[in-house]
């Protein structure tokens, strides 16, 4: 199992971000480097890609406030 983390987007990591958009559904099978989500903090957006191939299990919903470094999904083999 591989964790997908909300990236560290600010220097100290104290400001939470938002999971703006999921581009996959829970239970969807993805290939490595597949676009999974877009996240945002303040006026900075970032795209999140699958680190490995497998089945995605979402841990947060679109619009949720998320701590930097938190697990937003896992990918099961």
N, C-alpha and C positions, 0 to 999 in steps of 0.2 A: 504494500500500500504506500502511495506517495502523497504527501500533503501539498496542497496548493495554498500559498500564503498571500495575505494582503501585503504588498511591498512596503518597505520603509521609504517614505517619500519626503520626509522632513528630517532635519538634522537630529533632533532629539527623539523623534518618534512618539511624542506625547499627544499630538493632535489626531483625533480619529478621522477616518475617511468614510466614504459611502460606496457601497457596491452599486454602481450606476446601472449596469446592464449585464445580464447573462446571455451569452450566445449559444449556450447548450442547455439541455434539459437534464434533470436528475435521471440517472440511469442510462444516459446516452453513452455510446461507445465512441471514443475519440482516438486519433492518432497523435503521437508526439508532435509538439509545436502547433497543435490546433488552437485557434483563438477561442478562449473560454469566456472571458469577461472583460468589462471595462470598469475601472475604479477611479475615484476622484477624491482629491483633498484640496480644499480651497479652490484655486483656479487651475490646478494641475490634474490632468487625466493620464492614465496609464492603461495599457492593454496587458492582460494576463494570458499566457499561453501554457498549454499542457506540457509538463516536464517529462511525461512518459505516456505511452499508449495504455488504454484500458477503459474501464467504466467509471464515469464521473458520479460522485455522490456529493450533492450540494450541502453546505453547512449553514449558509446564510441566504436570505432572500434579497431580491432587488430592492433598493431603497434603504436597506439596513445600514445603520452606522456601525463601523467596524474598526477595531483597534489595529494600528499598524503592526504587522508581524503575526496577526491572528490567522488561524486556519479558516479558509473560506470554502474549501472543498477537499475531498480526497479522491484519488484515482486508484481503483482496485484493478489488479491484473486480470 
